[in-house]
Amino acid sequence: MLDIHFIRENVELVKAGAAKKHIEVDLDRLIKVDDERKLLRQELDAKKAEQNRRSNEIQITKDKEREKIIEQMQQLKAGMAEEEERLKKVMEEWQKLMLTVPNIPDMSVPDGNSDADNLETKKWGEQTKFDFTPKGHVELMTVLDLVDFERGAKVAGFRGYFLKGDAALLSYALWQFISNYFVKKGAKGDKWIPMIVPSLARRESFMGTGYVPQSEEDLYKTQDGEYLAGTAEVATMGYHMNEVLDAKQFPLKYFSFSPCFRREAGAHGKDTKGLVRVHEFFKFEQVVLCEASHEASVKYHEELTANAEEMLQLLKIPYRVVINCSGDLGLGQVKKYDIECWMPSEGKYRETHSSSYFHDFQTRRLNIRYRDERGEMKFAHSLNNTALATPRLLAVLIENYQQEGGTIAVPEALAHYVGKKVIGPAG
C-alpha cells in the first residue's frame, strides 16, 4: 500500500506506474473519496469539540438553560451519528480503492506485457547435452518407480502425486543441503534465522503481503475463514505485524520453511502432467526486513538473488536470470528477478526461483515500523526470494542428471545426504 499523501502529491507518477504495470486503478475517484473522507473527519472533530464544550457548560448552568443545552447536545449527537455512518461507508470505499493502487516499478524495469517480454541479464552453465535423446522427468521417474501419479490422483485429485524411494530421499537431500547452506552462512557472520512457519494463516497476513484480494482465486480457503499459503513469505511477514522493531536488529533475515498450496486457478491446461506445477509443494523462502532505504533494498535484492544462484551453481544446474518486465510484476513489487533452470526434455528454461523487493508496500499494510536514528517512525522495507521449491527443482535436477539407460546421477553436492551416487538399477 502506498501512502495516501504520496499518492496525492504524485498522482501522475502513480498513474504512470500503474499504466506501466498494466493495472487499472481509478486514482481520480480515490482522490475524490479521500477529499470526502478528510472533510467528514474535520466536521466530526469539530462537532466532538463542540460536544465537549457543551458538556462543560452543563456543569455550570442550571434549570431551563441547562435543559436547553441538553436538547442541543441531543441534536448534535444525532447529527454526529449520521456523519459517522457516512464516514464508515466512505472509509470502506477508500480502503478498497487504496488496496488497488500498485507500487511504482523501478526505472530499470523494462516495459512489457507478460513473461515473454522478460529480459535475460545473466546465463550460467552450458545447456545440458546428451549423446542420447533425453527423457522427461515423468517418464524417468515412472520407470524407476520414484513417483506415483495414478495413486496421487486417487488420493488427492488432479495434480496429486506420491514421491517414493530415492525420489523422497533426493527431496530430503535438497532440504538438508539448503538448510546447511544457510547454517554455514550464519557461522560466517551472515545471520539467518531458520523458521518453520504456518501454512494456515488469517486473512490479514494475505492482505498485508498483497495476495488478497488480487490473487484470492488462487488460494485455498478453510470453512473457518483462514487461507492456505502458497509461500512461507505470508506467515513470515505476518510474524512482525503491528510491531515496532528495533532498527539495531536490521537487517532481519529469515530462512523460512512451510508446506505450500496453490489452486493454480490461472494455469488451466498448463503443465497438467508432472511435478512442475502441482497443488501441494514445499518451499524455503528468504525474507528480509531492512531500513527504509532504496539503496538497502537494492543491495539485499542482489544478495538474495546471489544466494539462490550460488546454490544452483553448487548443484551444477544450468540457469539464467531474467529481469521481469512491467507487465509481469505483481501489485506490490518494485523489481523482480526470475531464475530459470534448463529443462532438457522441453529444450527451454523454466522458472524455479523469484526474487523481489517491495519498499514499504507490504510493511505499510502490515504496520511493521521502526524508529530511525533521529527518532522518526518509519515503515521498514521488505524483500523475499525463493530459496528452494520442491518438487519443481527435483524435476529439473532429475532431467539434467539423467544418464543413458534411464539411471540418474546424484549431484556431488547431494551424494552425502542420499548415500549413493546413482539412482536406478546401478544405484
PLY file of the C-alpha trace (Angstrom):
ply
format ascii 1.0
element vertex 427
property float x
property float y
property float z
element edge 426
property int vertex1
property int vertex2
end_header
0.00 0.00 0.00
1.28 3.44 -0.90
1.00 6.41 1.45
-2.09 8.49 0.57
-0.04 11.68 0.97
2.50 10.35 -1.53
-0.32 9.42 -3.93
-1.88 12.88 -3.71
1.44 14.63 -4.27
2.48 12.31 -7.13
-0.75 11.43 -8.91
0.74 11.44 -12.40
3.73 9.35 -11.30
1.44 6.76 -9.68
-0.78 6.72 -12.78
2.29 6.15 -14.95
3.44 3.30 -12.69
0.03 1.64 -12.89
-0.04 2.02 -16.67
3.45 0.52 -16.91
2.27 -2.50 -14.90
-0.93 -2.72 -16.99
-3.02 -2.40 -13.82
-6.27 -0.44 -13.88
-6.81 1.90 -10.95
-9.18 4.87 -10.59
-6.94 7.42 -8.89
-9.29 10.30 -9.65
-12.05 8.55 -7.73
-9.62 7.78 -4.89
-8.67 11.47 -4.57
-12.34 12.47 -4.58
-13.20 9.90 -1.89
-10.15 10.97 0.12
-11.35 14.59 -0.01
-14.72 13.45 1.30
-13.05 11.37 4.00
-10.98 14.31 5.22
-13.93 16.70 5.19
-16.14 14.33 7.18
-13.36 13.80 9.71
-12.90 17.53 10.12
-16.63 18.02 10.62
-16.79 15.20 13.15
-13.77 16.55 15.03
-15.43 19.98 15.18
-18.66 18.50 16.50
-16.81 16.43 19.09
-15.08 19.59 20.25
-18.47 21.31 20.43
-19.85 18.33 22.35
-17.03 18.61 24.89
-17.62 22.35 25.25
-21.34 21.87 25.85
-20.65 19.11 28.37
-18.51 21.54 30.36
-21.29 24.17 30.15
-23.80 21.74 31.63
-21.68 21.51 34.75
-22.03 25.26 35.45
-25.60 26.00 34.22
-28.97 25.30 35.88
-32.66 24.86 35.22
-34.03 25.93 31.80
-30.70 26.97 30.37
-29.30 23.56 31.30
-32.25 21.78 29.68
-31.73 23.85 26.53
-28.07 22.81 26.31
-29.00 19.15 26.86
-31.53 19.37 24.00
-28.91 20.93 21.73
-26.47 18.16 22.64
-29.01 15.51 21.72
-29.45 17.13 18.31
-25.69 17.36 17.96
-25.31 13.70 18.89
-27.93 12.66 16.32
-26.10 14.62 13.62
-22.81 13.03 14.61
-24.31 9.55 14.34
-25.40 10.30 10.77
-21.96 11.63 9.83
-20.22 8.67 11.47
-22.33 6.33 9.35
-21.44 8.35 6.24
-17.75 8.23 7.20
-17.95 4.47 7.68
-19.24 3.99 4.13
-16.68 6.42 2.72
-13.87 4.63 4.60
-14.95 1.29 3.16
-14.72 2.63 -0.38
-11.46 4.45 0.42
-9.84 1.28 1.77
-10.94 -0.78 -1.24
-9.54 1.83 -3.64
-6.27 2.07 -1.69
-5.79 -1.68 -2.00
-5.93 -1.42 -5.79
-3.10 1.13 -6.10
0.06 -0.63 -7.33
3.59 0.12 -6.26
5.71 2.09 -8.71
8.20 -0.09 -10.64
11.88 0.77 -10.60
13.25 2.70 -13.57
15.37 -0.33 -14.53
12.26 -2.49 -15.07
11.71 -2.97 -18.83
8.33 -2.36 -20.45
6.37 -5.43 -21.44
3.05 -7.24 -21.28
3.93 -10.72 -20.00
6.77 -13.07 -19.06
7.53 -13.38 -22.78
8.93 -9.83 -22.55
11.28 -10.50 -19.61
14.91 -9.68 -20.37
17.80 -12.07 -19.79
20.52 -10.48 -17.68
22.76 -13.45 -16.97
23.33 -17.05 -18.00
25.34 -19.65 -16.09
26.46 -23.08 -17.23
26.16 -24.81 -20.57
22.79 -26.23 -21.50
22.96 -29.95 -20.66
23.64 -32.05 -23.74
23.37 -35.81 -24.11
24.60 -38.50 -26.51
21.06 -39.87 -26.45
17.54 -38.48 -26.66
16.74 -37.10 -23.19
13.56 -38.13 -21.43
11.21 -36.06 -19.34
11.13 -36.44 -15.57
7.71 -38.09 -15.68
8.96 -40.98 -17.81
12.26 -41.27 -15.95
10.66 -41.35 -12.52
7.78 -43.61 -13.50
10.08 -46.27 -14.94
12.26 -46.18 -11.79
9.16 -46.27 -9.55
10.08 -42.93 -7.96
6.65 -41.34 -8.35
3.03 -42.48 -8.50
0.69 -40.04 -10.22
-2.17 -42.51 -10.59
-2.49 -43.14 -6.85
-1.74 -39.46 -6.25
-4.82 -38.53 -8.27
-6.84 -41.21 -6.50
-5.96 -39.80 -3.08
-5.51 -36.07 -3.71
-7.27 -35.43 -7.01
-5.93 -33.62 -10.07
-2.18 -32.83 -9.83
-1.82 -35.20 -6.86
1.36 -37.27 -6.55
3.37 -39.59 -4.31
7.17 -39.35 -4.23
8.71 -42.73 -3.48
12.02 -44.31 -2.57
15.05 -42.46 -3.85
12.91 -39.52 -5.04
11.85 -38.93 -1.45
15.48 -39.29 -0.33
16.56 -36.83 -3.03
13.97 -34.34 -1.79
15.18 -34.73 1.79
18.71 -34.23 0.49
17.78 -30.96 -1.20
16.17 -29.75 2.04
19.24 -30.69 4.09
21.58 -29.19 1.52
19.86 -25.82 1.51
19.44 -25.77 5.30
23.15 -26.41 5.80
23.95 -23.74 3.23
22.28 -21.08 5.40
23.64 -22.53 8.64
27.14 -22.14 7.20
26.38 -18.56 6.20
25.36 -17.91 9.80
28.63 -19.40 11.05
30.44 -16.85 8.88
28.55 -13.96 10.46
25.71 -13.60 7.95
22.95 -14.34 10.44
19.89 -16.07 9.03
17.12 -17.10 11.42
15.66 -20.51 10.49
11.91 -20.79 10.96
9.20 -23.35 10.27
6.12 -21.21 9.69
2.36 -21.86 9.46
0.78 -22.65 6.12
-2.63 -21.84 7.57
-2.96 -18.11 8.16
-5.58 -15.44 8.71
-6.68 -13.04 6.02
-4.67 -10.13 7.49
-1.32 -11.64 6.50
-2.52 -12.28 2.96
-3.86 -8.73 2.71
-0.57 -7.41 4.02
1.60 -9.30 1.56
-0.69 -8.46 -1.37
-2.11 -11.91 -2.14
-5.62 -10.76 -1.18
-7.75 -9.54 -2.81
-5.78 -9.61 -6.08
-4.81 -13.32 -6.11
-7.56 -14.71 -3.91
-8.80 -17.07 -6.61
-5.52 -19.00 -6.39
-5.83 -19.64 -2.64
-7.46 -22.49 -0.78
-9.82 -21.23 1.93
-10.97 -23.13 5.01
-14.50 -23.24 6.41
-13.25 -21.09 9.31
-12.15 -18.25 7.04
-8.39 -18.85 7.03
-6.33 -19.49 3.92
-3.60 -21.95 2.96
-0.48 -20.08 1.85
1.38 -20.65 -1.40
4.63 -19.38 0.11
6.30 -19.10 3.52
6.57 -15.36 2.82
2.98 -14.82 4.03
3.44 -16.12 7.57
6.99 -14.78 7.88
5.84 -11.25 7.05
2.87 -11.64 9.38
5.28 -12.54 12.20
6.05 -8.86 12.87
2.60 -7.48 12.00
1.63 -4.44 14.14
5.06 -4.24 15.76
7.66 -1.51 16.21
11.05 -3.09 15.56
14.47 -2.20 16.90
16.41 -0.70 13.99
19.63 -2.03 15.54
18.48 -5.53 14.55
18.34 -4.66 10.84
18.64 -6.41 8.57
16.32 -9.10 9.93
16.92 -12.18 7.79
14.61 -15.18 7.93
15.09 -18.55 6.26
11.56 -19.94 6.41
10.09 -23.31 5.51
6.49 -24.41 5.06
4.27 -26.73 3.05
2.54 -24.67 0.36
-0.75 -24.87 -1.50
-2.00 -23.26 -4.72
-5.14 -23.87 -6.69
-3.35 -22.91 -9.94
-6.64 -21.34 -10.99
-5.00 -19.29 -13.71
-2.97 -22.19 -15.09
-5.70 -24.19 -16.82
-4.11 -26.54 -19.33
-0.53 -25.70 -18.27
1.81 -28.45 -17.06
-1.04 -30.85 -16.37
1.43 -33.72 -16.07
4.48 -33.98 -13.89
5.91 -32.14 -10.91
6.46 -28.65 -12.31
3.00 -27.32 -11.40
1.24 -29.04 -8.50
-1.29 -28.05 -5.85
0.82 -29.07 -2.85
4.55 -28.48 -2.57
7.30 -27.34 -0.17
9.26 -24.10 -0.11
12.16 -22.49 1.66
11.93 -18.71 1.49
14.43 -15.95 2.16
12.66 -12.96 3.76
14.41 -9.72 4.74
13.27 -6.65 6.66
15.59 -3.65 6.49
15.69 0.12 6.95
13.58 2.32 4.69
16.29 2.90 2.11
16.13 2.25 -1.63
19.88 1.59 -1.63
19.48 -1.02 1.12
16.64 -2.70 -0.76
18.69 -2.90 -3.95
21.67 -4.27 -2.01
19.70 -7.06 -0.33
17.80 -7.84 -3.52
21.07 -8.61 -5.27
22.25 -10.59 -2.23
19.15 -12.79 -2.10
19.37 -13.49 -5.80
23.07 -14.33 -5.48
22.29 -16.84 -2.70
19.84 -18.70 -4.94
22.31 -18.61 -7.80
25.12 -19.99 -5.67
23.01 -22.95 -4.61
22.22 -23.78 -8.24
25.90 -23.47 -9.10
26.79 -25.90 -6.30
24.21 -28.29 -7.76
25.67 -27.61 -11.24
22.30 -26.90 -12.81
22.39 -24.56 -15.85
20.22 -21.47 -15.38
19.61 -17.93 -16.47
18.43 -14.81 -14.65
15.78 -12.56 -16.18
14.52 -9.19 -15.03
10.74 -9.25 -15.06
9.06 -6.74 -17.32
6.46 -4.30 -16.01
3.51 -6.44 -17.05
4.93 -9.45 -15.19
5.19 -7.65 -11.84
2.73 -8.08 -9.01
0.84 -5.25 -7.37
3.47 -4.56 -4.70
6.73 -5.43 -6.43
9.17 -2.64 -7.26
11.52 -5.01 -9.09
11.74 -8.75 -9.57
14.19 -11.28 -10.93
13.23 -14.78 -12.01
15.81 -17.55 -12.08
15.01 -20.11 -14.75
16.64 -23.55 -14.88
17.28 -25.56 -18.00
14.74 -28.34 -18.73
16.31 -30.75 -21.26
13.05 -32.51 -22.21
11.46 -29.18 -23.14
14.55 -27.55 -24.59
13.96 -24.34 -22.66
14.45 -22.62 -19.32
11.70 -22.85 -16.68
11.22 -20.53 -13.69
12.29 -22.05 -10.36
13.06 -19.00 -8.21
11.70 -15.47 -7.85
13.41 -12.59 -6.07
11.54 -9.35 -5.29
11.65 -6.17 -3.27
8.67 -4.03 -2.24
9.97 -0.95 -0.41
7.32 -0.26 2.30
4.34 -1.58 0.31
3.86 -4.71 2.45
5.02 -3.26 5.76
2.61 -0.33 5.48
-0.25 -2.80 5.07
1.07 -4.94 7.92
2.01 -1.94 10.10
5.64 -3.01 10.61
7.57 0.05 11.78
10.80 1.16 13.44
12.35 4.37 14.77
15.31 5.67 12.84
18.38 7.26 14.44
16.56 10.61 14.69
13.60 9.01 16.46
11.33 9.29 13.43
8.84 6.46 12.97
9.14 4.75 9.59
7.86 1.66 7.82
10.53 -0.98 7.19
11.35 -2.26 3.70
10.73 -5.91 2.79
12.20 -8.40 0.32
11.79 -12.09 -0.42
13.28 -14.80 -2.59
12.54 -18.45 -3.31
15.46 -20.30 -1.80
14.13 -23.70 -2.89
10.81 -25.07 -4.14
10.25 -28.82 -4.39
9.23 -30.91 -6.22
9.79 -28.44 -9.11
13.55 -28.31 -8.62
13.56 -32.08 -8.17
12.11 -32.43 -11.68
14.79 -30.08 -13.03
17.56 -31.96 -11.27
16.41 -35.39 -12.46
16.20 -34.29 -16.10
19.65 -32.67 -16.06
21.31 -35.62 -14.30
19.75 -38.44 -16.33
22.10 -40.99 -17.87
21.84 -43.33 -20.81
19.84 -46.36 -19.80
17.45 -44.34 -17.62
19.53 -44.03 -14.44
20.02 -40.74 -12.64
23.33 -39.49 -11.32
23.20 -37.87 -7.89
24.77 -34.39 -7.84
28.05 -34.33 -5.98
26.65 -31.76 -3.54
23.85 -34.19 -2.56
25.60 -37.58 -2.63
26.50 -37.37 1.07
22.84 -36.91 2.02
21.43 -39.53 -0.37
24.09 -42.12 0.40
24.65 -43.14 -3.22
25.97 -41.74 -6.49
23.46 -43.24 -8.90
19.69 -43.75 -8.67
18.40 -46.74 -10.58
19.40 -50.37 -11.12
23.07 -49.43 -10.77
22.46 -47.29 -7.65
0 1
1 2
2 3
3 4
4 5
5 6
6 7
7 8
8 9
9 10
10 11
11 12
12 13
13 14
14 15
15 16
16 17
17 18
18 19
19 20
20 21
21 22
22 23
23 24
24 25
25 26
26 27
27 28
28 29
29 30
30 31
31 32
32 33
33 34
34 35
35 36
36 37
37 38
38 39
39 40
40 41
41 42
42 43
43 44
44 45
45 46
46 47
47 48
48 49
49 50
50 51
51 52
52 53
53 54
54 55
55 56
56 57
57 58
58 59
59 60
60 61
61 62
62 63
63 64
64 65
65 66
66 67
67 68
68 69
69 70
70 71
71 72
72 73
73 74
74 75
75 76
76 77
77 78
78 79
79 80
80 81
81 82
82 83
83 84
84 85
85 86
86 87
87 88
88 89
89 90
90 91
91 92
92 93
93 94
94 95
95 96
96 97
97 98
98 99
99 100
100 101
101 102
102 103
103 104
104 105
105 106
106 107
107 108
108 109
109 110
110 111
111 112
112 113
113 114
114 115
115 116
116 117
117 118
118 119
119 120
120 121
121 122
122 123
123 124
124 125
125 126
126 127
127 128
128 129
129 130
130 131
131 132
132 133
133 134
134 135
135 136
136 137
137 138
138 139
139 140
140 141
141 142
142 143
143 144
144 145
145 146
146 147
147 148
148 149
149 150
150 151
151 152
152 153
153 154
154 155
155 156
156 157
157 158
158 159
159 160
160 161
161 162
162 163
163 164
164 165
165 166
166 167
167 168
168 169
169 170
170 171
171 172
172 173
173 174
174 175
175 176
176 177
177 178
178 179
179 180
180 181
181 182
182 183
183 184
184 185
185 186
186 187
187 188
188 189
189 190
190 191
191 192
192 193
193 194
194 195
195 196
196 197
197 198
198 199
199 200
200 201
201 202
202 203
203 204
204 205
205 206
206 207
207 208
208 209
209 210
210 211
211 212
212 213
213 214
214 215
215 216
216 217
217 218
218 219
219 220
220 221
221 222
222 223
223 224
224 225
225 226
226 227
227 228
228 229
229 230
230 231
231 232
232 233
233 234
234 235
235 236
236 237
237 238
238 239
239 240
240 241
241 242
242 243
243 244
244 245
245 246
246 247
247 248
248 249
249 250
250 251
251 252
252 253
253 254
254 255
255 256
256 257
257 258
258 259
259 260
260 261
261 262
262 263
263 264
264 265
265 266
266 267
267 268
268 269
269 270
270 271
271 272
272 273
273 274
274 275
275 276
276 277
277 278
278 279
279 280
280 281
281 282
282 283
283 284
284 285
285 286
286 287
287 288
288 289
289 290
290 291
291 292
292 293
293 294
294 295
295 296
296 297
297 298
298 299
299 300
300 301
301 302
302 303
303 304
304 305
305 306
306 307
307 308
308 309
309 310
310 311
311 312
312 313
313 314
314 315
315 316
316 317
317 318
318 319
319 320
320 321
321 322
322 323
323 324
324 325
325 326
326 327
327 328
328 329
329 330
330 331
331 332
332 333
333 334
334 335
335 336
336 337
337 338
338 339
339 340
340 341
341 342
342 343
343 344
344 345
345 346
346 347
347 348
348 349
349 350
350 351
351 352
352 353
353 354
354 355
355 356
356 357
357 358
358 359
359 360
360 361
361 362
362 363
363 364
364 365
365 366
366 367
367 368
368 369
369 370
370 371
371 372
372 373
373 374
374 375
375 376
376 377
377 378
378 379
379 380
380 381
381 382
382 383
383 384
384 385
385 386
386 387
387 388
388 389
389 390
390 391
391 392
392 393
393 394
394 395
395 396
396 397
397 398
398 399
399 400
400 401
401 402
402 403
403 404
404 405
405 406
406 407
407 408
408 409
409 410
410 411
411 412
412 413
413 414
414 415
415 416
416 417
417 418
418 419
419 420
420 421
421 422
422 423
423 424
424 425
425 426
